[in-house]
Amino acid sequence: MTRRTILWLPAAVALAGCGSGEKHYAMDGEIRALDPVTHNATIKHGKIEGWMDAMTMEYTIKPDAEFAKLHVGDHIQATVVVRDPTYWVTEVKVMSGSAPAR
């Protein structure tokens, strides 16, 4: 029994790392609203190929530094990370938009 455990342990560890189910999708959109408490942004986006049709919905922005650079009205390109059942936006690039509020 011990020998069987030793043979299966490396395979189990390798499989655990491979099956994370995390997928990355490109997003183009416009920031419609920001919630500084939850670090969520309401984004109106075009179709996200392979994941969803065009719509407006709320996304968590990670990490905090990515959220900090956003303003309502910004046009962005970003990556949506999906790890069922959760999803978030990261790698945000502000293409154009409103000037920061002063």
Secondary structure as GFF3:
##gff-version 3
##sequence-region A 1 102
A	DSSP	alpha_helix	2	18	.	.	.	ID=ss1
A	DSSP	beta_strand	23	35	.	.	.	ID=ss2
A	DSSP	beta_strand	40	45	.	.	.	ID=ss3
A	DSSP	beta_strand	55	60	.	.	.	ID=ss4
A	DSSP	alpha_helix	64	68	.	.	.	ID=ss5
A	DSSP	beta_strand	75	83	.	.	.	ID=ss6
A	DSSP	beta_strand	86	96	.	.	.	ID=ss7
###
